[in-house]
Amino acid sequence: MLFLYRSFIKKTTLRKYSAYHRTTRFFALIICYSACICFISCQNAGKEKLDTNDVKMDFKTIRFDSAIFSIDTNNIAVGINKLGNQYPDFTNLFLTRLASLGQPGTPSFDTALQQFLTLKDYRN
């Protein structure tokens, strides 16, 4: 009986140890690989710095939020068309993707734009 008890304890102990040992080895390998990748990626060898001193750039800031909130809420369609003519690239991007109001010309777009322009939390 004592022999069976000892062999059972040894087997369970070995199973617990081997599972623990495998897990520990796995995490140690992950840490080593992560450290190697970090050290390899931090090297700046062979990279040239670009000279940007001769680059001339005109930069003009446009307050699109002021332009959109200056639209007359009684005549939104005319205001949106005027805004679209002034800023053709950005108006559609702002209304459909940034403000997520939907596609222009649909009834849900008109309602969403009306709420967007009149809600005081957006204006301030």
C-alpha positions in Angstrom: 0.0 0.0 0.0 2.8 2.4 0.9 4.4 1.6 -2.5 1.2 2.7 -4.4 0.9 5.9 -2.3 4.6 6.8 -3.0 4.3 6.2 -6.7 1.1 8.2 -6.9 2.7 11.2 -5.1 5.8 11.0 -7.3 3.7 10.9 -10.5 1.5 13.8 -9.5 4.5 15.8 -8.3 6.3 15.1 -11.6 3.2 16.1 -13.6 2.9 19.4 -11.6 6.5 20.1 -11.9 6.7 19.4 -15.6 3.7 21.6 -16.4 5.1 24.4 -14.3 8.6 23.9 -15.8 7.2 24.0 -19.4 5.2 27.2 -18.6 8.2 28.9 -17.0 10.4 28.0 -20.0 7.8 29.2 -22.4 7.5 32.6 -20.7 11.3 32.9 -20.4 11.6 32.3 -24.2 9.0 35.0 -24.9 10.9 37.5 -22.7 14.2 36.6 -24.4 12.7 37.0 -27.9 11.0 40.2 -27.0 14.2 41.6 -25.6 16.1 40.6 -28.7 13.5 42.2 -31.0 13.6 45.4 -28.9 17.4 45.7 -29.1 17.5 44.9 -32.8 14.8 47.4 -33.7 16.4 50.2 -31.7 19.5 50.5 -33.9 19.8 53.5 -36.2 22.6 52.2 -38.4 22.3 53.1 -42.0 19.5 55.7 -41.7 20.2 59.1 -43.2 18.6 62.3 -42.0 16.8 64.3 -44.5 17.6 68.0 -44.9 14.4 69.9 -44.8 15.8 73.4 -44.5 15.3 74.2 -48.2 11.6 73.1 -48.3 9.2 76.1 -48.6 5.7 75.5 -47.5 2.7 77.8 -47.4 0.4 77.0 -44.6 -3.0 78.7 -44.0 -5.2 77.7 -41.2 -8.9 77.5 -41.9 -11.5 77.3 -39.1 -14.0 74.9 -40.7 -16.0 74.7 -37.5 -16.7 78.4 -37.6 -17.7 78.1 -41.3 -20.1 75.2 -40.7 -21.7 76.7 -37.6 -22.3 80.0 -39.5 -24.7 78.3 -41.8 -28.3 79.5 -41.5 -30.4 76.7 -39.9 -33.5 77.9 -41.8 -31.8 77.4 -45.1 -29.3 74.5 -44.6 -29.2 73.2 -48.2 -27.9 76.6 -49.6 -25.4 76.9 -46.8 -24.0 73.4 -47.4 -23.7 74.0 -51.1 -21.9 77.3 -50.5 -19.6 75.5 -48.0 -19.0 72.7 -50.5 -18.0 75.3 -53.2 -15.6 77.0 -50.8 -13.9 73.8 -49.4 -14.8 71.0 -51.9 -12.4 68.4 -50.6 -13.0 68.8 -46.9 -16.8 69.4 -46.7 -17.8 65.9 -47.8 -15.1 64.3 -45.7 -16.1 66.2 -42.6 -19.9 65.6 -43.0 -19.7 61.9 -43.9 -16.7 60.6 -42.0 -15.7 62.9 -39.2 -19.2 64.0 -38.1 -20.8 60.7 -39.2 -24.0 62.4 -40.5 -24.6 60.0 -43.4 -24.7 60.6 -47.1 -25.8 64.1 -48.3 -29.2 64.2 -50.0 -30.9 61.7 -47.8 -33.7 62.7 -45.4 -31.7 61.2 -42.4 -28.7 63.4 -43.4 -30.9 66.6 -43.3 -32.3 65.7 -39.9 -28.9 64.8 -38.5 -27.3 68.0 -39.9 -30.1 70.1 -38.4 -29.5 68.5 -35.0 -25.8 68.9 -35.4 -26.0 72.6 -36.2 -28.6 73.5 -33.5 -27.3 71.4 -30.5 -25.5 73.8 -28.2 -22.9 71.2 -27.0 -21.5 71.0 -30.6 -21.5 74.8 -31.0 -19.5 75.6 -27.9 
